[in-house]
Amino acid sequence: MGKSRKGILTIVHKEEIAEGIIRVELVGELVKEMDEPGQFIHIRPGMGIDPFLRRPISICDVNLEENKLTIIFRVEGKGTQLLAETPVGTEVDVLGPLGQGFPIHHRQSGDHALLVGGGVGVPPLLYLAKKLVRQGVKVTSIIGFGEKNQVFLEDELAFLGTVYVTTIDGSYGYQGLVTDLFPQVKKWNVLYSCGPIPMLKAIQHLFKEEEKEGYLSLEQRMGCGVGACLACVCQVNSSEKKYKKICSDGPVFALEEVAL
């Protein structure tokens, strides 16, 4: 597990990149710790006591040379709305990096990784893809959205490898689910995925009879973000433990480990 601590980051850029989807860039010394793809930060939206809880947001991209962090989130409630309205130049309170990221250190040059993301589960795949490509790993991405105006990060992922885009209504890319496109990708060595639980469950079901190496990143509401409050436990397929904490044991788990 990487180091985690609290720090102040400054918002240096903010833009809406798809309908209700906000990209924010922040800079600060804390970014130096964020070299593991798949981890997340716990960010305090505003300086008051309402909302009281921090918001967990996955790390989308990191520039260690510039101490710059990119996060992408959907505006869904009071916390994310407040964060989306925070002006450029504002300092924000951040705890992180948190959690267990995607394991990539054992990957070898020439491996082929299949990255599968749905909606706001797509952002952590960008930093992952960059790390894998630097290790000589071939990357193919399948990303799914509801409709055309919700699509984002297609160009960034296409710079790193082949990208397939699906939309439920067929308004852009292939019509259907991300799993519909699995036959398009041949001979991959490992799968990394992040997105809604039904999507992850479908992926798990597809490969439960095969000995495929895969990792799923779970999205979940959290309280403390460090494993103390037990607000984000998930059931696991283990004879020793029935539950694990998504914030500190995850959010990334082996494909067969979690009971979705």
Secondary structure by P-SEA (a helix, b strand, c coil): ccbbbbbbbbbcccccccccbbbbbbbcccccccccccccccccccccccccbbbbbccccccccccbbbbbbccccaaaaaaaaccccbbbbbccccccccccccccccbbbbbbbccccaaaaaaaaaaaaaabbbbbbbbbccccccccaaaaaaaccbbbbbbcccccccccccccccccccccccccccccaaaaaaaaaacccccccbbbbbbbbbcccccccccbbbbccccccccccccccccccccccccc
